[in-house]
């Protein structure tokens, strides 16, 4: 504590006594006021080491005593017109309206000790209260951050749900288009069969030249695959494509006429298997 500045001790006394406070060194009989240059020095620089006794003094309690730094006439001992018992007139600790100069030195020391203890108790209580407020603020900030996190998670879940709904709607629309095309293809074949069995003179129609392409639609569970092959492609090319897309082994069959393709068909071309034009196949997991 010897490196503590004198003004820090004075400030402590001034906070208690209010404006007009002075600091009295009991041992050296010196009084320090707020304007003294000594306020900027440390206790060590002033030679105030070891056991030092300070008392607080108010100017208005010693009106006939000049305010100065140095020995206080009549402050100690029996002379000088001061109070009896060798104390400094006007010393003040408790804030009472009673004349504290009537107290003995030991009583004043005890009052100073009690004052310091009370001040420490108040400081400790204030520190505890400040820590409680700090903890409340920390919890409040934590709760706000948690609310923000929950809100962001909800927003992300809504976005994911909307994305899934859009994909399902797109798949349904695609499946409906495939079913409509299959229905049109069946209707055309039916008309062709009915026309060939009619007794009316058959009009020779030059068949359209095929371009050699096979438009393949493959329905597997909830998925639909679409790809164009060449009639010269082998059936194993179709199986490899489906395996690559679905990531597992699949067995394929024709919807009309009904035909389950075997391993012997893998080396056959699509045209030799009758898979030309628009073709619809159905697949299922080989492990099923």
N, C-alpha and C positions, 0 to 999 in steps of 0.2 A: 504493500500500500504506500511505501515511501515515495514512489514515482507519481503518486496522485497529486494533481494540481491543488493549490490552496483554494482556488475559486470553486472547485467541486464541493469541498467541505462547506464553503460559504453558501453556495447555492442550496445545499441541503437545509441549512439553518434558515435561509431567507424564505424558502418554500413553507416552512413551518411558522415563522414569526411574521412574515409579510414584509412590505416595503419599510425601509428604515432600520433593517436588522444590521447588527454588527457582530463580529466574532471576537471573543475574548479568550486569549491563551492564559489559562490559570497559572501555569508555572512562570512564564516570562512577564506576566502582567501587561501584555500588549493587546491592543484592540485593532482589528482590521476592518476596514469599510470597503464597499464595492469599488471605490475608485482607486484603491491602493495598487501600486505597481507590483507588490508582492503577490497579488492574486494570480499572476501569470507564472509564478515560480512553483516548483514542486516542493513537497514537504521536506525532501532530502536537502534541496538547495537552501531552504530556510533553517536547516539544522533541527527540524522537528522530527526526531527519530525516537524510537523506543516508546515509552508510555507518555502520551501527550493528552492533556485534559483541556477541551474547549467548552466554552459556554456561550449561549446566544444572548445578545443584548439588544434592546430596542432603544432608539434615540429618545423617543418620547417618554421613556421611563427614567431617564437621567437628564432632565432639562438643564441642570446647572453644570454638567460636566462637558467640557469641550471635546468635540469629536476629533481625535487625532491618533496617529500611530505612535506608540511608545508606552512607557510605564504610566499607569493610571495612579495619580496621587490619591493617597488615602484609601486605595482599593483593598489593600490587605493590612492587617494590623489594627491597632486601636484608634489611630488618629484620622484626621482628614474630613470629618463631618459626614462620613458615610454611615451606613447601617451598622449595627452592632454585630459582633461575631466574626468580623474579618471577611465579609463577602463583598461582591461588587453590587452597588445599588442598581436596581433596575434590571437585573438578570431575569430572564423569562423562559419558561419551558412549557408550562401546562396550559397557557391561554386563560387562566383564571384571572379575576379582577383583584385577587388578594395580593398582598405585598410579598413577593417571593424572596426579597432580600432578608426577610426574617428567618429564613430556613438556614440550617447549618450546611456546610460544604458536603457532608455525607448524604444529607437529604437531597441536595441538588444533584449529586452524582446519581442517586437512586432514581430521581425523576428522569434524568437524561437517559439512563439505562432503560427505563420503562418506555420512554418515547421511542428509542431505537428499536426495541423489541416490537412495539406496536407498528412502527413503520415497516419493519421487515415482514410482519404478518400481513399487512395490507398489500405490500408488494407481491408476496407469495400468492395471496388470494386473487390479485389482479392478473398475475401470470397464469394461474389455473383457469380463470375465466377466459383469458385470451386464447388459451389452448383449446378450451371447449368450443369457442366460436370458430377457431381454425378447423377443428374436426367437423363441425356442422357444415362449414363451407365445402370441405373436401367431399363429404357425403352428398351434398347437394349437386356438386359438379359431377360426381360419379353417377348419380341417378339420371341426370340430364344426358350424359353420354350413353347410358344404357338405353334410355328411351330412343335416342337417335339411332342407335344400332338396331333396335327392334323394328323401328319404322323403315329403315333401309332394307332389312331382311324381308319385311312384308311386301315392299315395293318390288323387290327382286322376284319373290314368289308369284306376284301378280303378272309380271312380265313373262316369266317362264310358262305360267298357265295359259296366257294369251297366245304365246308362240306354239304351244302344243295344240291348242284348239285350231289355230290356223293350219297347221300341218295336217291334222285330221280332216278338216274341211276340204283341203286340197286333194287328199287321197280319195275322199268320197266322190268328189267331182270327177276325178280321173277314172275311178272305177265305174261310175255311171256312164261315162263316155265309152269305155271299153264294152260294157254290156250292150249299149245301144248299137255299137258297130257290129258286135257279134249277132245281134238280132237282125240287123239289116242283111248281114251275110247269109244267115239262115233263110231269110225270106227270098233272097235272090236265088239260092240253090233250089228251094222249093218250086219257084216259078220255072226254073230251068228243067226240073224233072217233069213237071206238069206239061210243059211245052213239047218235050220229047215224046210223050205218050199220046199226044193229041192225034186224031185221025185227019185233021186238016193237012193240006199239003205242007210239007216241011220246007220252009224257006232256008236256003243254004246261006249260012252266015259265016263269013270268014273269021275264024277265031282271032282274038287279039293276040298280038305277039307279046309273050311274057318277057319282062326285063330281067328275069333270073333272080329277083330279090324276094326274100321271105321276111315278112313283117311278123315278128314273133311277140306274142303277149303271154306272159307266164304268171299265173296267180299262185302265190305261196302264202298261206295263212293270211295275215293282214297286209301283206306286201304284194305289189304288182310290178313286174319287171317288163320292160319293153326294149327290144333291140332288133335291128335289121340284119339278117344274114344273107348269104348267097346260097342258091340251091345246091351248089357244088360243095358247100361246107359240110363237114362231117357232123354227125349228131353229138360226138364228143366235144365239139366246139361249143355247143349249146350248154352241155352239162358243166363244162369248165367255167363258162361265163356265170352260170347260176351259182356255182360253188364260190366263185370269187366275190360275188355280190352279197350272198347270204352268210358266208363264213362257215358253212357246214355242208355235209353231204346231203343231196336231195335226189329223190327219185321222181321221174316225170312221166306223165301219161297224157294221151290225147283225149279231148272231150268228145269229139265227134269225127269219125266213128271212134268208139271207145277202144283205147289201146294203151297197155302198160309197156313202156319201153324197157328192154332188158340190156344186159351188158353186151350181147351180140349186136345190138343196134348201134353201138358207139362208133363202129368203123363204117357205118352206112352213111351215104350222102343224104341230105334232107330231101332231095327230089326222089330218091329211091324209096324213101319211107313215106312218100306222099305228102310231105310237108312243104307245100308251095303256096305262094300268095299270102293271104292273111291267115295266120295260124294261132290258135289259142291252146295253151297247155296248162296243166295243173300240176303243181309240185308239192311234195311233202318231205319232211325230214326222213332220211334213211334210217335213223335210229328209232323212229316211231313204230 
